[in-house]
Amino acid sequence: MAKKKKAEYEHIDVGTNSSQSEVVLQSGEQSEKNETALSQRDIEKLIVTVRGQQVMLDRDLAFAYQVEVKQMNRQVKRNIERFPEDFMFQLTREEYNSLKRQFGTSNTRGGDRRALPYAFTQQGIGMLSGLLRSEVAIETNIKIMRAFVGMQRFIASNALLFQRLDRVEQQQLENRHRMQQTDNKIEAILDKMDEQSPKLLPEQIFQTGCVWDAWAYISNLVRSATRRIVLIDNFVDDRVLSLLSKRSEGIPATIHTRYSEPFLTDLKKHNEQYPTIEFVQLPHKNHDRFLIIDDKSYLLGASVKDIGAGLCAVTELAASPDTILEMLK
């Protein structure tokens, strides 16, 4: 099977000076048309259904990762044994034309426009993440995985609504004279689905074992900071330092925590390589943990390093950050 796929990839132009190592984008390198990272909402729009599976086309993946299609496909070709049929497959001409008709686009973004694109399933994209190691690719892959999981949950929780949509579409074909009435029904159903879509709330509760969801939520809070980040937590380790390194350039970060030699050693090594994180020793032991992002205060139900390991909540407080910081003295 690997040999067969390798033969199928022969149309890809592999440069004679291409490196055999993983793709690592140089600083400031971006694709021609994608100057800013895509949001998770944008990525969800790139997920299509082919052969009953949710997939992303190679051209859309390259666009999201901010790499050239050929560059990405070269890595796949060199590691073709990692991509069986249920990880990646090439669209037929009929499938490709159907997608173009469905979305009203020629889908000529990047790559060899004469060649039929390859579709990557969720498993295939997960495998691809091990080959593309740039910071943009890593962050984008997290968004893609969350988009797949979110869409699967959404479809599962709205199965009855989708069945109703199918019935409405059948009635639409059989009763052309009722087209306007049917369109109104579809619009009402879609509005209802939008109302039921999961939304980020000021209060987030994470079940025991939801480490990834909780960690991703805190990471998004850190990335959202535009002025400052302050963490008040009795127990901090190198994982927390790594988390705070996700903040935007120029955003100051301060950790109020208890004194420990191992932590100070980790902090010193971190600050030698990354933007400085300030350390302030807590004058006394605190029961609760707090995260301050700009002018918002969040109460953390667990230390950041353990977030999601047990049932916990993250709650936005009405109290101002200055009120909390004043109480530390």
C-alpha positions as CSV (number, residue, x, y, z in Angstrom):
1,M,0.0,0.0,0.0
2,A,2.9,2.4,0.9
3,K,4.5,1.7,-2.5
4,K,1.2,2.4,-4.3
5,K,0.7,5.7,-2.5
6,K,4.3,6.7,-3.2
7,A,3.7,6.1,-6.9
8,E,0.5,8.2,-6.7
9,Y,2.6,11.1,-5.4
10,E,5.0,11.2,-8.3
11,H,3.3,14.3,-9.8
12,I,4.7,16.4,-6.9
13,D,7.7,18.4,-7.8
14,V,10.5,17.7,-5.3
15,G,13.4,20.1,-5.5
16,T,16.9,18.7,-5.6
17,N,18.0,20.8,-2.7
18,S,15.1,19.9,-0.4
19,S,15.9,19.1,3.2
20,Q,15.0,15.7,4.6
21,S,14.2,17.1,8.0
22,E,10.8,18.3,9.3
23,V,9.5,21.6,8.0
24,V,10.4,24.5,10.3
25,L,9.2,27.9,9.2
26,Q,11.7,30.7,9.4
27,S,10.9,33.8,11.4
28,G,8.3,35.9,9.7
29,E,7.7,33.3,6.9
30,Q,4.1,33.2,5.8
31,S,2.1,32.0,2.8
32,E,1.3,34.5,0.1
33,K,-2.4,35.0,1.0
34,N,-2.6,34.1,4.7
35,E,-0.9,36.9,6.6
36,T,-2.7,36.2,9.9
37,A,-3.4,33.0,11.8
38,L,-6.9,31.6,11.2
39,S,-9.4,31.4,14.0
40,Q,-11.0,28.1,15.0
41,R,-14.2,29.4,13.4
42,D,-12.4,29.9,10.1
43,I,-10.9,26.4,10.3
44,E,-14.3,24.9,10.9
45,K,-15.4,26.3,7.5
46,L,-12.5,24.4,5.8
47,I,-13.7,21.0,7.1
48,V,-15.8,19.2,4.4
49,T,-17.5,15.9,4.2
50,V,-16.2,13.4,1.6
51,R,-17.1,9.7,1.5
52,G,-19.0,10.1,4.8
53,Q,-15.9,11.4,6.6
54,Q,-15.0,14.9,7.8
55,V,-11.7,15.9,6.1
56,M,-9.6,18.8,5.1
57,L,-8.0,19.2,1.6
58,D,-4.3,19.5,1.4
59,R,-4.5,23.0,-0.1
60,D,-6.7,24.3,2.8
61,L,-4.3,22.6,5.3
62,A,-1.3,24.3,3.7
63,F,-3.2,27.6,3.8
64,A,-4.0,27.2,7.5
65,Y,-0.4,26.1,8.4
66,Q,1.0,29.0,6.3
67,V,3.2,26.7,4.2
68,E,3.4,25.9,0.5
69,V,1.3,22.9,-0.7
70,K,4.3,21.4,-2.3
71,Q,6.4,21.9,0.8
72,M,3.8,20.1,2.9
73,N,3.2,17.3,0.4
74,R,6.9,16.6,0.1
75,Q,6.9,15.7,3.8
76,V,4.0,13.4,3.3
77,K,5.7,11.7,0.4
78,R,8.8,11.1,2.4
79,N,6.7,9.5,5.2
80,I,4.0,7.9,3.1
81,E,4.0,4.8,5.2
82,R,2.4,6.9,8.0
83,F,-0.6,7.7,5.9
84,P,-2.8,4.7,5.1
85,E,-6.1,5.0,3.3
86,D,-8.1,5.9,6.4
87,F,-5.6,8.8,7.1
88,M,-5.4,10.3,3.6
89,F,-6.9,9.6,0.2
90,Q,-7.0,11.4,-3.2
91,L,-10.3,12.8,-4.4
92,T,-11.8,11.5,-7.6
93,R,-12.6,14.1,-10.3
94,E,-16.3,13.6,-9.6
95,E,-15.8,14.3,-5.8
96,Y,-13.7,17.3,-6.5
97,N,-16.2,18.8,-9.0
98,S,-19.0,18.1,-6.5
99,L,-17.2,20.1,-3.8
100,K,-16.6,23.0,-6.2
101,R,-20.3,23.1,-7.1
102,Q,-21.3,22.8,-3.4
103,F,-19.2,25.7,-2.2
104,G,-19.3,27.8,-5.4
105,T,-15.5,28.1,-5.7
106,S,-12.8,26.8,-8.0
107,N,-10.7,26.0,-4.9
108,T,-7.5,27.0,-6.7
109,R,-5.6,28.0,-3.6
110,G,-2.0,27.0,-4.0
111,G,-0.5,23.7,-5.3
112,D,-0.7,22.1,-8.7
113,R,-4.2,23.2,-9.9
114,R,-4.3,20.3,-12.5
115,A,-3.7,17.6,-9.8
116,L,-6.6,16.3,-7.8
117,P,-6.2,17.3,-4.1
118,Y,-5.6,14.9,-1.2
119,A,-8.0,14.8,1.7
120,F,-6.8,14.3,5.2
121,T,-9.0,12.8,7.9
122,Q,-8.6,13.8,11.6
123,Q,-6.1,10.9,12.1
124,G,-4.1,12.0,9.1
125,I,-4.0,15.6,10.3
126,G,-2.8,14.3,13.7
127,M,0.0,12.4,11.9
128,L,0.8,15.5,9.8
129,S,1.3,17.5,12.9
130,G,4.4,15.4,13.7
131,L,6.0,16.5,10.4
132,L,5.3,20.3,10.5
133,R,7.0,21.7,13.5
134,S,6.8,25.5,13.1
135,E,5.1,27.5,15.8
136,V,2.3,28.5,13.4
137,A,1.7,24.8,12.5
138,I,1.6,23.7,16.1
139,E,-0.8,26.4,17.2
140,T,-2.9,25.8,14.0
141,N,-3.0,22.1,14.6
142,I,-4.4,22.6,18.1
143,K,-7.2,24.7,16.6
144,I,-7.9,22.0,13.9
145,M,-8.1,19.2,16.5
146,R,-10.5,21.3,18.6
147,A,-12.5,22.2,15.5
148,F,-12.9,18.5,14.6
149,V,-13.9,17.6,18.2
150,G,-16.3,20.5,18.5
151,M,-18.0,19.7,15.2
152,Q,-18.4,16.1,16.2
153,R,-20.0,17.1,19.5
154,F,-22.2,19.5,17.7
155,I,-23.4,17.0,15.2
156,A,-24.0,14.4,17.9
157,S,-26.0,16.8,20.0
158,N,-28.1,18.0,17.1
159,A,-28.7,14.7,15.3
160,L,-32.5,15.2,15.4
161,L,-32.2,18.6,14.0
162,F,-30.1,17.4,11.1
163,Q,-32.7,14.6,10.4
164,R,-35.4,17.3,10.3
165,L,-33.3,19.3,7.8
166,D,-33.1,16.2,5.6
167,R,-36.9,15.8,5.7
168,V,-37.3,19.5,4.8
169,E,-35.0,19.2,1.9
170,Q,-36.9,16.2,0.5
171,Q,-40.2,18.2,0.8
172,Q,-38.5,21.0,-1.0
173,L,-37.8,18.8,-4.0
174,E,-41.3,17.4,-4.1
175,N,-43.1,20.7,-3.5
176,R,-41.6,23.5,-5.6
177,H,-44.6,25.7,-5.1
178,R,-43.9,25.7,-1.3
179,M,-40.3,26.8,-1.7
180,Q,-40.7,30.1,0.2
181,Q,-42.4,28.4,3.1
182,T,-39.8,25.7,3.3
183,D,-36.9,28.3,3.2
184,N,-38.5,30.0,6.2
185,K,-38.6,26.7,8.1
186,I,-34.9,26.0,7.3
187,E,-33.9,29.5,8.5
188,A,-35.8,28.9,11.8
189,I,-34.0,25.6,12.3
190,L,-30.6,27.1,11.6
191,D,-31.3,29.9,14.0
192,K,-32.2,27.3,16.7
193,M,-29.0,25.4,16.0
194,D,-27.0,28.6,16.4
195,E,-28.7,29.3,19.7
196,Q,-27.7,25.8,20.9
197,S,-24.1,26.0,19.8
198,P,-21.7,25.9,22.7
199,K,-20.3,29.3,23.6
200,L,-17.5,30.4,25.8
201,L,-18.9,31.7,29.1
202,P,-17.3,33.7,31.9
203,E,-17.7,30.6,34.0
204,Q,-16.1,27.4,32.8
205,I,-16.5,24.0,34.6
206,F,-14.2,21.2,33.7
207,Q,-14.9,17.5,34.5
208,T,-12.2,15.3,36.1
209,G,-9.8,14.3,33.4
210,C,-10.5,17.2,31.0
211,V,-6.9,18.4,31.2
212,W,-6.7,19.4,27.6
213,D,-9.9,21.5,27.6
214,A,-8.9,23.2,30.8
215,W,-5.3,23.9,29.6
216,A,-6.5,25.2,26.2
217,Y,-8.9,27.5,28.0
218,I,-6.2,29.0,30.2
219,S,-3.9,29.2,27.1
220,N,-6.5,31.2,25.3
221,L,-6.8,33.6,28.2
222,V,-3.1,34.1,28.2
223,R,-3.0,34.8,24.5
224,S,-5.8,37.3,24.8
225,A,-3.8,39.6,27.1
226,T,-3.0,43.0,25.7
227,R,-1.6,44.8,28.8
228,R,-0.6,42.4,31.6
229,I,-0.8,38.9,33.1
230,V,-0.6,38.3,36.8
231,L,-0.8,34.8,38.3
232,I,-1.3,34.2,42.1
233,D,-0.7,30.5,42.8
234,N,1.0,28.8,45.7
235,F,2.3,26.0,43.5
236,V,4.0,26.8,40.2
237,D,6.4,24.7,38.1
238,D,8.1,24.8,34.7
239,R,4.8,23.9,32.9
240,V,3.3,27.2,34.0
241,L,6.4,29.1,32.7
242,S,5.9,27.4,29.4
243,L,2.2,28.4,29.4
244,L,3.0,32.1,30.0
245,S,5.5,32.1,27.1
246,K,2.4,31.9,24.8
247,R,1.6,35.6,25.6
248,S,2.0,38.2,23.0
249,E,5.3,40.1,22.6
250,G,5.7,42.9,25.0
251,I,3.1,41.8,27.5
252,P,4.6,41.8,31.1
253,A,3.9,38.7,33.2
254,T,4.2,38.4,37.0
255,I,3.9,35.3,39.2
256,H,3.1,35.6,42.9
257,T,4.0,32.3,44.5
258,R,5.8,30.7,47.4
259,Y,9.6,30.6,47.5
260,S,11.3,27.3,46.4
261,E,14.8,26.7,45.0
262,P,13.7,24.4,42.2
263,F,11.2,27.0,40.9
264,L,13.7,29.8,41.0
265,T,16.2,27.6,39.1
266,D,13.6,26.9,36.4
267,L,12.6,30.6,36.3
268,K,16.2,31.7,35.9
269,K,16.7,29.3,33.0
270,H,13.4,30.3,31.4
271,N,14.2,34.1,31.6
272,E,17.6,33.5,30.0
273,Q,15.9,32.3,26.8
274,Y,12.4,33.9,26.8
275,P,10.9,37.3,27.8
276,T,11.3,37.8,31.5
277,I,8.6,36.6,34.0
278,E,8.8,38.5,37.3
279,F,8.6,36.6,40.6
280,V,7.0,38.0,43.7
281,Q,7.2,36.0,46.9
282,L,3.8,35.6,48.6
283,P,4.0,37.1,52.1
284,H,1.7,34.3,53.4
285,K,0.0,31.1,52.1
286,N,-3.1,31.7,50.1
287,H,-6.0,29.3,49.8
288,D,-7.3,30.3,46.3
289,R,-5.6,30.9,43.0
290,F,-6.2,33.9,40.8
291,L,-5.4,34.9,37.2
292,I,-5.4,38.5,36.2
293,I,-5.7,39.3,32.4
294,D,-5.6,43.1,31.8
295,D,-8.6,44.4,33.8
296,K,-10.3,41.1,34.4
297,S,-9.9,38.8,37.4
298,Y,-10.4,35.0,37.3
299,L,-10.8,32.7,40.3
300,L,-9.1,29.3,39.5
301,G,-10.5,26.2,41.1
302,A,-7.1,24.5,41.0
303,S,-3.4,25.4,40.5
304,V,-2.6,26.0,36.8
305,K,-0.3,23.1,36.7
306,D,-3.1,20.7,37.9
307,I,-6.0,22.4,36.0
308,G,-8.4,19.8,34.7
309,A,-7.0,16.9,36.6
310,G,-10.0,17.1,38.9
311,L,-13.4,18.7,38.8
312,C,-12.8,22.4,38.9
313,A,-14.1,25.8,37.6
314,V,-12.6,29.0,36.3
315,T,-14.8,32.0,37.2
316,E,-14.6,35.6,36.1
317,L,-14.9,37.8,39.1
318,A,-16.6,41.2,39.6
319,A,-13.8,42.3,41.8
320,S,-11.1,44.5,40.2
321,P,-7.5,43.2,39.9
322,D,-6.3,46.1,42.0
323,T,-8.5,44.9,44.9
324,I,-7.0,41.4,44.8
325,L,-3.5,42.7,44.5
326,E,-3.9,45.0,47.4
327,M,-5.0,42.1,49.6
328,L,-1.7,40.3,48.9
329,K,0.2,42.9,50.9
